[in-house]
């Protein structure tokens, strides 16, 4: 993750686009603006995360005069002293849609809520399952060529199990939790209760359509039709 300055006024106001980007831990230095980005040209930001960036003004983005910056499905949280600042507020614009911005920002779907990163102190800025940013974006605001997140994982995942696949805010998409082999009772751990359940189910599984056979866990993924020593191992 790094900081950058865009402009000034290059390519006759061509829009510079940032997608699936992480800007974290940057510093503009004393009396300098824009911890992560200084925008002197038009910028479009999508599904990106800004955090832990520091500047005298605009920890995440500092916007120059006559510049339009837009953000969608993004997170700006934990930057100092504030997320967005302007050189001349009356002659510049920042629009946000479906973003989590510390301190709040007007716009459809925007949140002023802690994104609950996995482990920010260790620079792990993936989202946890309880994050308000999960399934809080807008699919139509994702550039059509984008199919994966910053980590190379699928960009569209149903993160809250409501059967609706909605993109997350930020650079990382919360992925489905991997199944725990041996967790027959589905309580998130493999303990004596699972051993008991396996022993109770020992023998041939019910015929198809006559009942489930959750203790038939080997070989993966379909099982072999019986609960036996292979499943115990």
N, C-alpha and C positions, 0 to 999 in steps of 0.2 A: 504494500500500500504506500502511496506517495502523494505528494502535493504537486500542484502545477499551476501555471498562469496561462490563461487562454487569451490570445489577442496580441496586440490591439487591432481590432477590426480587420482581421485577415479574411481573404477570399470574399470580400464584399458581403460580410455578415452571414457567411455560411454557418449553419448550425453544427456545433461540435456535440457529439452524442457519447454519453457514458452509460453503459449497461453492464450489470453484474460486476460492479466495481466495489472495492473496499478501500476507503481512505481512513486510516487509523494511526494514531500516535504521531501525527506530524506537528511541527511547530514552525510558525512564521518568524519567530525571533522577536526581540524587543521592538516595540513601536511599529511592527509590521502587521499588515492586514491579510486575512484569508489563510486560516490554518491549513485547510486542505486545497481549496481552489480560490483563485482570483479570476473573476470572470470579466473580461473586457470585450468579449464577443458573446453571441447568442449560444446558450448551452441547453441541452436536453438531457435529463438524468432519469434513468429507469432502473428499478430493482437494484439499487445500490445502497451501501451502508457507510455513513460518516460517523465516527466516534473517536473520542480521546484526542481530538485535534485542538491546538491552542494558537491563539493570535491576539493582538491587541483589540481587534474588531473582527467579527465573523469567523468564529472557530471552524465552521464547516465551509461556508461560502461567503466571499466578499464580492459584491456586485458593483461594477463600475457604471458610469453614466451612460444612458441610452442603451442599456443592455437588458435583454429579456432572458430569464432563466426559468425553466420549468422542471418539475420533478414529479415522478409517478412511482408508486409502489416502493418507496424508498424510506430509509431510516436515517434521521439526523438526531443523535442522542449522545449526551455526555461531552459535547464540544464546548470550549470556553473562549470568551466569556458569554457568548450566545451563539446560536446556530447560524443565523443569516444576518448580514449587515450590508448597508448600502453606502456608497460614496455620496450620492444625492438621491434620497428616497423618492423625491417627486419625479425624477426622470429615469427611473429604472423599475423593473418588475420581477417579482419572484412568485410563480404560481405553483401550487402543490395540490396533488390529487391522490388520495389513498396513501398518505405518508404518515409516519410517526415522527413528529417533530417536537423536541423538548421546548416547553413554553407555549406550544400550540401555534397553529397557523390556519387561517380561514381557507376552506376548500372542501369539496365533497370527499367524504371518507377519511379525513385526516384525524389523527389521534394525538393526544398529549398523554402518553402512557409509556411507562418503562417497557422496552422491548424484551426484557428478561433474556439477555444473552446467556449462552451456555456457561462460559467462564471468562468474563471480560478481563479479569486480572491476568489471565494466562493467554490473552489475545485470541480466545476462541469465541468468535462473534456469531456462531450459529444460534438459532432460536431454540428455546426449550419448548416442551409440549404445552406449557401454560402461557406462552407468550400471546399478548393481544394482537401481535402482528401476523400470527398464523392464520391463513385463509382470509386475510383482511385486505388483500389487494384487489386489482381489477384485471381480469384476463385480457381484456381488449386493449389495455395500455402496455402490454408486453410486446416488444418488437416481434414481428412474425417469424423472423429467423431464429429466435431464441428458444431453444428446447432444453437447455441445461443451465444450472446455476453456477456460481463461481467455483464450487468444488467439483464440477463435472457430474453432479447428480441431477435426476429429472427435475425440471423446473415446475411442473404441475403435479402436485400431490395433494390428496385429500388429508390435510393435517389434523382436522378435528372430527373425523369419522362421521360426518353428517351426510355422506354419500354425494357431496358436491365438491368437485375439484376446482378450488379457487387458489390462485397464486398467492404466495406470502409476500409481505413487504421485506425489503432488504436483499442483500447479495446472496443469501443462502436460503434454500427451501428446506423446511422440516421434512425429513424422510420418515417413512413407515418404520416403526420399531421392528427389529428382526425377531422372528419367533424364537423362543427359548426351548430348545430340544429337551424333553424330559419334564417340562412344566405341564403335566397332565391335568392338574386342577386349575390352571390358568390364573394363578395368583401372583405371577411375576417372579417366582423363585422355585427351585428344585429342592424339596425337603422330604421328610418322611411321609407326608400326606400323599405325595406323588408315588412313592414306593408302594404304599398300601393300595392306592387305586390301581396300580399296575398288577399287583398280586391278585386283587379281587377279580380283575378282568382276564386272568391267565387262561389261555386256551384260544380256540378258534373265535374269530370275530363274527358278529351277526351277519347274515347275508345282506347284500345291498338293499337298502330300503327298509330294513328291519331294525335299524339302530346304528348309532355312531360307535366308533372304536378308537377313542382318543389315546389309549395306551399303546396302540400299534404304531410306534414311532421309528422303527427301523425295518428295512432300509428306507431312507428318505427319498422322495417326499411322500410317496403313496402308501407305504407300508407293505407288508407281505401277507396280510389277511389273517394273522394270528399274533397273539401276545405271548412271547416266549423268551428264551434266554437272550436273544439278540436285542430285544427291547430293554431287558434288564441291564445289559451291558451299556 
